Amino acid sequence: MLGPTNPQPHQALADTQSCARAALCLLDGAAAAGFYDFDSLLAQLGI
């Protein structure tokens, strides 16, 4: 579970902030797992 939620659904700013929080949680988890090269991380994910 990522944790971030959007307490104000259907508001563009709140949606954007929730997406940003989720992205930061995912990147923080990747860094904690030893991924510091963003291009390498994307390649491993197949993106």
C-alpha positions as CSV (number, residue, x, y, z in Angstrom):
1,M,0.0,0.0,0.0
2,L,1.4,3.3,-1.0
3,G,-0.4,5.4,1.6
4,P,-1.2,8.6,-0.2
5,T,-4.9,9.2,-0.8
6,N,-6.9,12.0,-2.3
7,P,-9.2,13.4,0.4
8,Q,-10.8,15.8,-2.2
9,P,-11.6,13.7,-5.3
10,H,-12.3,15.4,-8.6
11,Q,-10.3,18.4,-7.9
12,A,-7.4,18.9,-10.3
13,L,-4.9,20.2,-7.7
14,A,-5.7,17.4,-5.2
15,D,-5.5,14.8,-7.9
16,T,-2.1,16.1,-9.1
17,Q,-0.8,16.3,-5.5
18,S,-1.9,12.7,-4.9
19,C,-0.2,11.5,-8.1
20,A,3.0,13.3,-7.1
21,R,3.0,11.7,-3.6
22,A,2.5,8.3,-5.2
23,A,5.4,8.8,-7.6
24,L,7.7,10.0,-4.8
25,C,6.7,6.9,-2.7
26,L,7.6,4.6,-5.5
27,L,10.9,6.4,-6.3
28,D,11.7,6.4,-2.6
29,G,11.1,2.7,-2.4
30,A,13.2,2.1,-5.5
31,A,16.1,4.1,-4.0
32,A,15.8,2.2,-0.7
33,A,16.1,-1.0,-2.8
34,G,19.4,0.3,-4.4
35,F,18.1,1.8,-7.6
36,Y,19.8,5.2,-8.2
37,D,20.0,5.1,-12.0
38,F,16.6,6.2,-13.3
39,D,17.2,5.0,-16.8
40,S,18.2,1.5,-15.5
41,L,15.1,1.4,-13.3
42,L,12.9,2.2,-16.3
43,A,14.6,-0.4,-18.3
44,Q,14.0,-3.1,-15.6
45,L,10.4,-2.1,-15.6
46,G,10.2,-2.4,-19.3
47,I,9.3,1.3,-19.8
